[in-house]
Amino acid sequence: MSPKRYYIIANPAAGHGAAARAIPRLEALCRTIGLEFDLVRTERRGHAIDLAREAALAGAGVVVAAGGDGTTNEVINGLMQAKRKRGTTSALGILGIGRGNDFAHTVGVPKDLSAACDTLVAGFLRPIDLGRVTGGIFPEGRFFGNCVGVGFDAITTIEVMKLPRYGGFVSFFIAVMRTIFLYYKGPLVRIEMDDRSLTQPVLLVSVMNGRRLGGGFWMAPESLPDDGLFDLCIAHEVGRLRILGMIPHFLRGTQASQPEITMSRAQRIAIIAERGVLPAQTDGEIICEDGVRLDIELLPRELEVVSAEPGRPA
């Protein structure tokens, strides 16, 4: 495969089918701007991992995830499998045609599809950090770009999957409202962060390489995906009414001002259930519903992503 060609992996199921409707426009835009590309559609969960790995091993210059955060996560894992095998891998491109597209926003990929295609052509490469989480259904480890969430946001992710074809933020907000009545008694956990630890009952623990979840909940508004550190948002267990009162702070990114919130930074993290269990997700993919331990490590500047140049709005 020519390194000048772009290998686009499109997930028609992303956004509850919204991506399927966007693919013809995506192809037309790519042809209009003269992009040399091959496009393949995924057919099952995990298919993008296989496609990305084989494209990278075949020498693709840029492997593009066209979908949502889950599609991007699968492509990242395929690229990293190729890197582990060959020592190098393709750059990551992103076209956000899914529901949340949170990681695309964090790394500077425009929301507008036409502008995102133009960004691919411009070809500015930005080295970014990745994370790797071990535990649950991934004892061998799973790479991630945006986040690992334990507790409330993992249950919210499960609820989002049950909803109709709303927009990303609307779906996540409705799921948050549901989760308030389903999950407000969190586990007692020990969180080990580099050389320090914290033990407390938690509503949620968000380990962020990106900044936001659900299209508008700013879990770590100061996080950077290339600073060599995770940003952690830890919420103490609180009652239902207090959860409602905290939601506006997460929408504004001001939750650090609240006494129930602890913000921290670390490169290596272990989350251990001392009492209860750990429901957890990574980039919208469920890791476990009843886990007892997760180990998370940061891999600095592990992958290059095609991004808007500094100074250009995403």
Buried (B, 14 or more C-beta within 10 A) or exposed (E): BEEEBBBBBBBBBBBBEBBBEBBEEBBEBBEEEEBEBBBBBBEEEEBBBBBBBBBBBEBBBBBBBBBBBBBBBBBBBBBBBBBEEEEEBBBBBBBBBBBBBBBBBBBBBBEEBEBBBBBBEEBBBBBBBBBBBBBBEBEEBBBBBBBBBBBBBBBBBBBBEEBEEBEBBBBBBBBBBBBBEEBBEBBBBBBBBEEEEBEBBBBBBBBBBBBBBBBBBBBBBEBBBEBEBBBBBBBBBBEEEBBEEBBEBBBEBBBEEBEBBBBBBBBEBBBBBEEBEBBBBBBBBBBBBEBBBBBBBBBEEBBBBBBBEEEEEB
